[in-house]
Amino acid sequence: MQIRSSLLVLTAGLILAGCRKPNDTAPSAPKRFRGSIGISVLTETNPFFKVIAQSMAEEAAKYGYEVISASGENDVARQQNQVKDFIVNKVSAIALSPCDSKAIGPVIVEANRAGIPVFTMDIACLAPEAKVISHIATDNYGGGRLAAQAMIEGLGGRGKVAIIDYPEVESVIQRTRGFEDEIAEANKRPGVSIEIVAKLPGGGARDGGRKAAQDLLQSHPDMNGIFAINDPSALGARVAIEEARRADQVVIIGFDGQPDGKQAIKEGKIYADPIQFPEEIGRKTVQAIMRHFNGEELDPQILIRTVLYRKADAEKDPTVK
């Protein structure tokens, strides 16, 4: 009788196992703590970098790593000290969005000497002496070309435009170069005549974008287009052209696709943005770090494409009011 009871239990267990769906799995145990990843972003005042940091923390937790997050706030000396703290704390890896693509080099060399792998995200290091395992970023050059295409479209192929720049960081250098190259090529086509009349720094911030746009409106009163290298700069430029009562005369192209940028596109304040995907940058950075830990050879850069986002897209976007 006891043998028969055991057989019944075994049979019931087999039936239950056979009925279980292929993706049904028992709750997995929490990942054991394996180490820390130190990250320092350009600034936390820009939501783009907050999303990268949050995405990295969520992805790293899946592998048993914690993220120690810091922000340089556009100050490379501050960021250098943060990296030195990461080295002292013997983190497993470091990921940076450099505040200055060249000046960050010496502290990356310090991390190299300490045997800590360094990765960059969104903004690359341009210091030749520094070793970076891989750079994970938006295809900023391609995004710059998309911004130029949107400008040509918004102006109907003719006009005078200016760039609100941020030349200290590599990602913006790529965006600006892409914009300029696309305009130069487009000008060879019949019916296209776009002149880039000026390029002013705006620091990647609203106040800087507003000030740069004010100066541009004074020095080039016939200007009718502005390419601002991120959404804060574009939104600052919009304030300036509204103050000058030229809101209907100047086409603004931004870059990023932040929530307030998308809202401005829906309201017709910005014509279009090449949009980025910061969540994907964060996830892929952590995945690259894990692949490196596993001994894989990584590409020196991992690029994520941009997509042009116009008013029609904003009107269909459920995340925009």
Buried (B, 14 or more C-beta within 10 A) or exposed (E): EEEEEEEEEEEEEEEEEEEEEEEEEEEEEEEEEEBBBBBBBBBBBBBBBBBBBBBBBBBBBEBEBBBBBBBBBBBBEBBBBBBBBBBEEEBBBBBBBBBBBBBBBEBBBBBBEBEBBBBBBBBBBBBEEBBBBBBBBBBBBBBBBBBBBBBBBBBEBEBBBBBBBBEBBBBBBBBBBBBBBBBEEBBEEEEBBBBBBBBBBBBBBBEBBBBBBBBBBEEBEEBBBBBBBBBBBBBBBBBBBEEBEBBEEBBBBBBBBBBBBBBBBBEEBBBBBBBBBBBBBBBBBBBBBBBBBEEEEBEEEBBBEBEBBBEEBBEEBEEBE
